[in-house]
Amino acid sequence: MKMRVVFLALGSLLVLSSPAGSSEELVKLTLSESIKQALEGNLDIRIAEIQLQKVESEIAQREASFKPKLSFEFAPAAWVGKPDSLDYAPQARLSASLLTERGTTYSLNLKQEKGENEGINTTLSFILTQKILPHPRVDSSYLALEKSFLDLEQKKLSLEEEKNRLKLKVTVNFYDILKGQRKIELNRLYLKETREDLLIIKDKVDNQLASELDLLNTQMQVANAEDAVFQSQDELSRSSREFKDLLGIDPEVKIKWVAESQYEPEPLDLNLEEAVKEALANRGEIKRKKLSIKQTELDLALVKSRISPSLNLSGGYSYTELEKVEYQVSLIFQIPLTDGGEGRAEVKTAGSRLEEAYLNLEKLERDIGAEVKNYFFDLQRRARKIELSRLSQNWYEKDLQIARRRFSGGSITENEVREKEIDFKQAEISLLEALLDYETSRSTFLKSLGRKL
């Protein structure tokens, strides 16, 4: 996945529980490694790969219809005649056939058996049949092979889409964990501040400078801050469990995520018109729909061939010991007269399915165009949010610097400086979240264009 999110360090501490104790091992796990782990361990991907292998096996079976077939039959122990006078009569037979994609069928049969006077009778026949009408490729065997190839392409597209979907999900979950960690840091700062405020309020109550109600309010703030820390930790733990499940990692393994990152959003040099055009050309759903239309067209061609006249040319050669050589040529013309309207009904049904498929393709293209527009404008909003978050961070950073100088001069209290520090930390986290949201939106947008992540 091409990103300008540069991870300087990201590791996980794995602790395996055992009756005797536990062992610790520090393992680095980057985003790309997480994606690789998910692709290798995800069951949906493995099932899709097995389905792809299944279609490839079916194609091999279909292709076998257009490859030579050869069989040999030998009966060395054979007797014929009446029960009281059986004659030893061994036999041997060789058969070969070939069906080509051009509608030509070759058939060869060779038979030898024991004849009278201990002689060997040989029978040889060769027959060639050429399909003329309908078109030789409008044949059930050939069309089944063509549909298998189309099905294989669909399965490949589905597998690629499933991988892209999984990559995007891993990316989103990965960034959610990073944001969860920063949220815990911020909540801990709030908790630290409220606890220090509580100490100050207690001192004021002792000196009768604050009321018991002020003390209760501050204690409530501490309790709320503690609850916020616990909730954020619980959310991070839940996100980590879901992420481990997504990566196919044992849920009993404890993972401590450690991340130090620098982020630089990568802009896309692409306007809306180009984006929609690229999506319509590359989206897997559109490609699969077009393949489905081709399959429907093949079904329609096959149904039409069943009610159309057929013309075949057949020629042959045969040889026997008794009749010697014999040639045969025939032109076979077949016209279906009536089937009660069943064939025409099948043609109409297949035609309706084809028309429906074209309309569904048109609707899909419209929906994808609207989807790309939404993601395009969302990405622009995310980019503007980064700019605003950077300005906010710079402002709070300068405000904190001023507060520290004023504190050094004795004009403000330490508590006021802590408030500025928390504001600056919040601005830092807001910028990080804006950057991560941009990367998530960017990945979603690229996926909507049909690009590989």
C-alpha positions in Angstrom: 0.0 0.0 0.0 1.5 3.3 -1.1 1.3 5.8 1.7 3.4 8.5 3.1 2.6 7.5 6.6 6.1 6.7 7.8 6.2 4.4 10.9 9.4 4.9 12.7 8.7 2.2 15.3 5.8 -0.1 16.0 6.1 -3.2 18.1 4.0 -5.6 20.0 4.8 -7.4 23.3 3.5 -10.9 23.1 2.9 -12.6 26.5 1.8 -16.3 26.2 0.0 -17.6 29.3 1.0 -21.0 30.6 0.6 -22.9 33.9 4.3 -22.6 34.6 4.5 -18.9 34.0 4.8 -16.6 31.0 7.4 -15.7 28.4 7.9 -12.3 26.7 9.1 -11.6 23.2 9.3 -8.2 21.6 8.0 -8.3 18.0 7.9 -5.4 15.5 4.7 -5.2 13.6 4.2 -2.5 11.0 1.1 -1.7 9.0 2.3 -3.5 6.0 3.2 -6.6 8.1 -0.3 -6.4 9.7 -1.8 -6.5 6.2 0.4 -9.4 5.2 -0.6 -11.3 8.4 -4.3 -10.7 7.7 -4.1 -11.9 4.1 -2.3 -15.1 5.3 -4.6 -15.8 8.2 -8.0 -14.6 7.0 -10.4 -17.5 6.3 -12.5 -15.6 3.8 -9.5 -15.1 1.6 -8.5 -18.7 1.9 -12.0 -19.8 1.0 -12.0 -17.5 -2.0 -8.6 -19.0 -3.1 -10.0 -22.5 -2.8 -13.0 -21.5 -4.9 -10.6 -20.1 -7.5 -8.8 -23.5 -7.6 -12.1 -25.2 -8.0 -13.0 -23.2 -11.1 -9.5 -23.9 -12.5 -10.2 -27.6 -12.1 -13.5 -27.2 -13.8 -11.9 -25.5 -16.7 -9.4 -28.4 -17.0 -12.4 -30.7 -17.2 -14.0 -28.6 -19.9 -10.8 -28.4 -21.9 -10.6 -32.2 -21.8 -13.6 -32.2 -24.2 -11.4 -30.8 -26.9 -8.5 -33.1 -26.4 -7.9 -36.5 -27.9 -9.5 -39.5 -26.2 -8.0 -43.0 -26.6 -9.1 -46.3 -25.2 -7.9 -49.9 -25.6 -9.9 -53.0 -24.9 -8.3 -56.5 -24.9 -10.0 -59.8 -24.1 -7.3 -62.5 -24.2 -9.5 -65.2 -22.6 -12.7 -65.4 -24.7 -14.6 -68.4 -26.0 -17.7 -68.5 -28.3 -19.9 -71.3 -29.5 -22.1 -74.0 -28.0 -21.4 -75.3 -24.5 -20.0 -78.6 -25.9 -17.9 -77.0 -28.6 -16.5 -73.6 -27.5 -13.9 -72.0 -29.7 -11.1 -69.8 -28.4 -11.8 -66.3 -29.8 -9.6 -63.5 -28.3 -10.5 -59.9 -29.2 -8.8 -56.5 -29.2 -10.3 -53.1 -29.8 -8.7 -49.6 -30.1 -10.9 -46.5 -30.2 -9.9 -42.8 -30.6 -11.9 -39.6 -30.9 -11.3 -35.9 -31.0 -13.7 -32.9 -30.9 -12.2 -29.6 -32.0 -13.4 -26.0 -31.2 -14.2 -25.6 -34.9 -17.0 -28.2 -34.7 -15.1 -31.1 -36.3 -15.4 -34.6 -34.8 -12.9 -37.3 -35.6 -13.6 -40.9 -34.7 -11.4 -44.0 -35.3 -12.2 -47.6 -34.4 -10.0 -50.6 -34.9 -11.0 -54.1 -34.0 -9.3 -57.5 -34.4 -10.7 -60.9 -33.5 -10.0 -64.5 -34.3 -11.9 -65.7 -37.5 -12.3 -68.9 -39.3 -9.3 -71.1 -40.1 -7.4 -69.6 -37.2 -7.2 -66.3 -39.2 -7.5 -62.8 -37.8 -10.4 -60.6 -38.9 -9.7 -56.8 -38.9 -12.3 -54.1 -38.9 -11.3 -50.5 -39.3 -13.6 -47.4 -39.5 -12.9 -43.7 -39.6 -15.6 -41.1 -39.5 -15.3 -37.3 -39.8 -18.3 -35.0 -39.0 -18.2 -31.2 -39.6 -20.8 -29.0 -38.0 -21.8 -26.2 -40.4 -25.0 -24.6 -39.0 -25.4 -23.1 -36.4 -21.9 -21.7 -36.1 -19.5 -24.4 -34.8 -18.8 -22.4 -31.7 -22.5 -22.3 -30.8 -22.1 -25.7 -29.1 -22.9 -26.7 -25.5 -19.4 -28.0 -24.9 -17.6 -25.0 -26.3 -20.0 -22.5 -24.6 -19.6 -24.3 -21.3 -15.8 -23.8 -21.6 -16.2 -20.2 -22.5 -18.5 -19.6 -19.5 -15.9 -21.4 -17.2 -13.2 -18.9 -18.4 -15.6 -16.0 -17.6 -16.4 -17.5 -14.2 -12.7 -17.8 -13.5 -12.2 -14.1 -14.3 -15.1 -13.2 -12.0 -13.6 -15.3 -9.2 -10.2 -13.6 -9.6 -11.9 -10.2 -9.5 -13.8 -11.2 -6.4 -10.7 -12.4 -4.7 -8.9 -9.2 -5.5 -11.8 -7.1 -4.1 -11.9 -9.2 -1.0 -8.2 -8.6 -0.4 -8.6 -4.9 -1.0 -11.5 -4.8 1.4 -9.4 -6.6 4.0 -6.5 -4.2 3.5 -8.7 -1.2 4.1 -10.2 -2.8 7.2 -6.8 -3.5 8.6 -5.7 0.1 7.9 -8.8 1.5 9.6 -8.4 -0.7 12.7 -4.7 0.0 12.9 -5.3 3.7 12.9 -8.2 3.3 15.4 -5.7 1.7 17.8 -3.3 4.5 17.4 -6.0 7.1 18.1 -7.1 5.0 21.1 -3.7 5.2 22.6 -3.5 9.0 22.2 -7.0 9.2 23.8 -5.7 7.4 26.8 -2.8 9.8 27.1 -5.1 12.8 27.0 -7.5 11.3 29.6 -4.6 10.6 31.9 -3.6 14.2 31.7 -7.1 15.3 32.6 -7.1 12.8 35.5 -3.7 14.2 36.7 -5.1 17.7 36.5 -8.3 17.0 38.4 -6.4 15.1 41.1 -4.1 18.1 41.6 -7.2 20.4 41.7 -8.6 18.1 44.4 -5.5 18.6 46.5 -5.8 22.4 46.1 -9.5 22.3 47.0 -8.9 20.2 50.1 -6.3 22.7 51.2 -8.8 25.6 50.6 -11.5 23.8 52.5 -9.1 23.3 55.5 -8.4 27.0 55.4 -12.1 27.8 54.9 -11.5 29.3 51.5 -13.7 26.8 49.7 -17.0 25.1 50.6 -17.8 21.4 51.0 -19.9 21.7 47.8 -16.7 22.7 45.9 -15.0 19.7 47.3 -17.8 17.4 46.2 -17.8 18.9 42.7 -14.0 18.3 42.4 -14.3 14.8 43.7 -16.9 14.1 41.1 -14.6 15.5 38.4 -11.9 13.1 39.6 -14.3 10.2 39.5 -15.4 11.2 36.0 -11.8 11.5 34.8 -11.0 8.1 36.3 -14.0 6.6 34.5 -12.9 8.2 31.2 -9.5 6.6 31.6 -11.0 3.2 32.3 -13.4 3.5 29.4 -10.7 4.5 26.9 -8.6 1.6 28.1 -11.5 -0.8 27.7 -12.2 0.6 24.2 -8.5 0.1 23.3 -8.5 -3.5 24.7 -11.7 -4.3 22.7 -10.2 -2.8 19.5 -7.0 -4.8 20.1 -9.0 -8.0 20.4 -10.9 -7.3 17.3 -7.7 -6.5 15.5 -6.1 -9.7 16.6 -9.1 -11.6 15.3 -8.8 -9.8 12.0 -5.1 -10.7 11.8 -5.7 -14.3 12.8 -3.7 -14.0 16.0 -4.5 -16.1 19.0 -6.9 -14.1 21.2 -5.0 -15.3 24.3 -1.9 -13.5 23.2 -1.4 -10.2 25.0 -0.2 -7.4 22.7 1.2 -4.0 23.8 1.2 -1.6 20.9 4.0 0.9 20.8 4.1 3.6 18.1 6.2 6.6 17.3 5.1 8.0 14.0 5.5 10.9 11.6 2.7 11.6 9.1 2.8 13.5 5.9 -0.5 13.3 3.9 0.0 12.5 0.3 -2.2 14.6 -2.0 -3.8 13.1 -5.0 -3.2 14.9 -8.3 -6.6 13.9 -9.7 -9.7 15.9 -10.5 -13.3 14.6 -10.1 -13.9 13.9 -13.8 -10.7 11.8 -14.0 -11.6 10.0 -10.8 -15.0 8.9 -12.0 -13.6 7.9 -15.4 -10.9 5.8 -13.7 -13.5 4.1 -11.4 -15.7 3.2 -14.3 -12.8 1.6 -16.1 -11.2 -0.2 -13.1 -13.9 -1.1 -10.6 -14.2 -4.9 -10.1 -18.0 -4.8 -9.7 -18.3 -3.3 -13.2 -15.8 -5.8 -14.7 -17.7 -8.7 -13.0 -21.0 -7.3 -14.3 -19.7 -7.2 -17.8 -18.4 -10.7 -17.6 -21.9 -11.8 -16.3 -23.4 -10.1 -19.4 -21.1 -12.1 -21.7 -22.2 -15.3 -19.9 -25.9 -14.3 -20.5 -25.1 -13.6 -24.2 -23.7 -17.1 -24.5 -26.8 -18.6 -22.9 -28.9 -16.7 -25.4 -26.9 -17.9 -28.3 -27.2 -21.5 -27.1 -30.9 -21.2 -26.7 -31.3 -19.8 -30.2 -29.3 -22.6 -31.7 -31.7 -25.2 -30.3 -34.6 -23.8 -32.4 -32.5 -23.1 -35.5 -32.0 -25.4 -38.4 -28.8 -27.4 -38.3 -26.5 -28.7 -41.1 -23.7 -31.2 -40.7 -21.4 -32.8 -43.2 -20.3 -36.4 -42.4 -17.7 -38.6 -44.2 -16.3 -41.9 -43.4 -14.1 -44.9 -44.4 -14.5 -48.5 -43.3 -12.6 -51.7 -44.0 -13.3 -55.3 -43.1 -11.7 -58.6 -44.2 -14.9 -59.6 -45.9 -16.3 -56.4 -47.4 -13.0 -54.7 -48.0 -13.1 -50.9 -48.4 -16.2 -48.8 -48.2 -16.6 -45.0 -48.3 -19.6 -42.9 -47.1 -20.4 -39.2 -47.4 -23.6 -37.6 -46.2 -25.1 -34.1 -45.7 -27.5 -34.0 -42.8 -30.0 -31.1 -42.7 -32.3 -30.9 -39.6 -35.2 -28.5 -39.2 -37.1 -28.3 -35.9 -40.8 -28.1 -36.7 -42.6 -27.5 -33.4 -41.9 -27.9 -29.7 -45.1 -26.4 -28.4 -43.4 -22.9 -28.2 -41.0 -24.0 -25.5 -37.9 -22.9 -27.5 -39.3 -19.4 -28.3 -40.2 -19.0 -24.6 -36.6 -19.9 -23.6 -35.3 -17.3 -26.1 -37.6 -14.6 -24.7 -36.5 -15.4 -21.2 -32.8 -15.3 -22.0 -33.3 -12.1 -23.9 -35.1 -10.5 -20.9 -32.2 -11.6 -18.6 -29.7 -10.0 -21.0 -31.7 -6.7 -21.1 -32.0 -6.7 -17.3 -28.2 -7.3 -17.1 -27.5 -4.2 -19.3 -29.9 -2.1 -17.2 -28.2 -3.3 -13.9 -24.8 -2.4 -15.4 -26.0 1.1 -16.2 -27.4 1.5 -12.7 -24.2 0.2 -11.2 -22.1 2.8 -13.2 -24.3 5.6 -11.9 -24.1 4.4 -8.3 -20.3 4.1 -8.5 -20.0 7.6 -10.1 -22.0 9.0 -7.2 -20.0 7.1 -4.6 -16.7 8.3 -6.1 -18.0 11.9 -5.9 -18.8 11.5 -2.2 -15.4 10.1 -1.4 -13.7 12.7 -3.5 -15.3 15.6 -1.6 -14.8 13.8 1.7 -11.1 13.6 1.0 -11.0 17.3 0.3 -12.8 18.0 3.6 -10.2 15.8 5.4 -7.4 17.7 3.8 -8.8 21.1 4.9 -9.3 19.7 8.4 -5.6 18.9 8.5 -4.8 22.5 7.6 -7.1 23.9 10.4 -5.7 21.4 12.9 -2.1 22.5 12.1 -3.1 26.1 12.6 -4.8 25.2 15.9 -1.7 23.3 17.1 0.6 26.2 16.2 -1.6 28.6 18.1 -1.8 26.4 21.2 1.9 25.9 21.1 2.6 29.6 21.1 0.0 30.1 23.8 1.8 27.5 25.9 5.1 29.2 25.4 3.7 32.5 26.5 2.1 30.8 29.6 5.4 29.3 30.6 7.1 32.7 30.3 4.4 34.3 32.4 4.7 31.5 35.0 8.4 32.1 35.2 7.6 35.8 35.8 5.1 34.8 38.5 2.1 36.3 36.8 0.1 33.0 36.5 -0.2 29.8 38.5 1.2 26.3 37.8 -2.4 25.1 37.4 -3.0 27.6 34.6 0.1 26.3 32.8 -1.1 22.7 33.1 -4.4 23.8 31.4 -2.4 25.3 28.5 -0.3 22.0 28.3 -3.5 20.0 28.1 -4.9 22.3 25.4 -1.7 21.9 23.4 -1.8 18.1 23.9 -5.4 18.1 22.7 -4.4 20.1 19.6 -1.6 17.6 18.9 -4.0 14.7 19.2 -6.6 16.4 17.1 -3.9 16.9 14.4 -2.9 13.3 14.6 -6.6 12.2 14.3 -7.0 14.5 11.3 -4.0 12.9 9.6 -5.2 9.4 10.4 -8.7 10.2 9.2 -7.2 11.6 6.0 -5.2 8.4 5.4 -8.3 6.3 6.0 -10.4 8.5 3.7 -7.6 8.4 1.1 -7.5 4.6 1.2 -11.3 4.4 0.9 -11.1 6.8 -2.1 -8.4 4.7 -3.8 -10.4 1.6 -3.3 -13.5 3.3 -4.8 -11.3 4.0 -7.9 -10.5 0.3 -8.3 -6.9 0.6 -7.3 -5.0 -1.9 -5.3 -4.2 -0.8 -1.8 
